[in-house]
Amino acid sequence: MSVHGGAVEVDSNRLVDRIYEAGLLPSLWPAVLGELGASIGGNGGLLFAVREGYVRGVASVEHAGKMDLFMNGEWSQRDQALKRAYALNHPGFVNDGDLFTEQELETDYVYRNFYRKHGLGYRAGTIIPMPIGDSIAIVMPRHHEHGPVPREVVTFLDELRPHLARSTLTANRLGFEKARAQAEALQALGIPGAVLRDRGRLFAANALFQALMPSLFEDRMQRLVVADEMADGLLADALETLPIGGWRVVRSIAVAATPERVPMVLHLIPVRGAAHDIFVQSTALLVVTPVDRAAVPTAEVLQGLFDLTPAEARVARGIGRAETIDALAEATGVNRETVRSQLKSVLSKTGVSRQQELVSLLGGKAVRSG
């Protein structure tokens, strides 16, 4: 095919094969986007997971650093192209002229201050809906000096769109199956577990976790909610600070006992590598660990449950057994202020605010309100 700016020889069959290959091996998408961009005389390519805005993205090597800047800065929130593309609801590729007038392009904040400064002056793109309600957006940019994406290029991309749709649908389905397998693996170990998406929405849960709904968890539209108000606040805080791609630290959240339920600990565990595969919908595992009513957990168990230091774990166990700060200081050979400092850290890490709540959590007793 011939495009504005030069003639490009395209092996369409090979390109289609590569598109389907990326559907099974998502790590190939950066290379495939680069090949797709080269086939139209463009400048690489970008692929986004879209859910009420841009969620994640992957780019060809030309734009890897720009992708991070776009997603982590103000640009993704201020971009109007996605909103206009949704409003147009065209089942194919569109170019900038389908969404904006030339005057709008010249004055649009994101185009003027981001796209054109980073070699993304003109673009063609499409939105592909996914069965679970999300979408995939594919964007093929050209440098501003080469002018708008020609209509014949849009037509060529439309010929590839059914293959891109099938490939991304396959990748999306594989991502769901991977999430479900994660939850079922915990089931096989006898552990209640669920897979959460961005912002804490429930994506998949095993039967043990489902048995805790709605007594402990509620699956709401915005996110998964914990019935325990204090624990839910901590979960909300953890999800609010969730960076793209996961955490370096596991978050542990205490849930106090009730007359009907033993105390529990929720572990929010990052799904590693999610930033590199936008089709894997999970960002975190939520694992539930019941605390045995019959005995205060050992220091070693407490250390693992709440990410405590060894000294903090010994203090936590002592408080759980109703030992005094003076007794703990004498037993460990440190002064009272050191124990108080360690206790303060334990309260913070276990998500409780009072010493009695810690006793309740570790001793399996329900906290009386008031």
QUITAPE-V898476 format. One record per pair of residues at least 24 apart in sequence whose C-alpha atoms are under 6 Angstrom apart, sorted by the first residue. I is the first residue (numbers start at 0). GAP is how many residues later the second one is. Records with the same first field share a line. If there is no record, write none. Layout:
I->GAP / GAP
//
This chain:
9->29
19->147
22->144 / 145 / 147 / 148
29->29 / 30
30->29
32->27
33->26
41->100
42->98 / 99
44->94 / 95
45->92 / 93
46->90 / 91
47->88 / 89
48->87
49->84 / 85 / 86
50->83
91->34 / 66
92->32 / 33 / 61 / 65
93->30 / 31
94->28 / 29
118->24
121->26
170->108
171->107
174->104 / 105
179->24
191->96
192->93 / 94
193->91 / 92
194->87 / 90
195->86 / 88
196->84 / 85 / 86
198->40
199->24
230->24
244->29 / 30
245->24
251->54
252->98
253->96 / 97
255->105
256->108 / 109
257->108
258->107
261->102
262->28 / 98 / 101
263->25 / 26 / 27
264->24
292->71
295->66 / 67
311->30
319->39 / 42 / 43
//
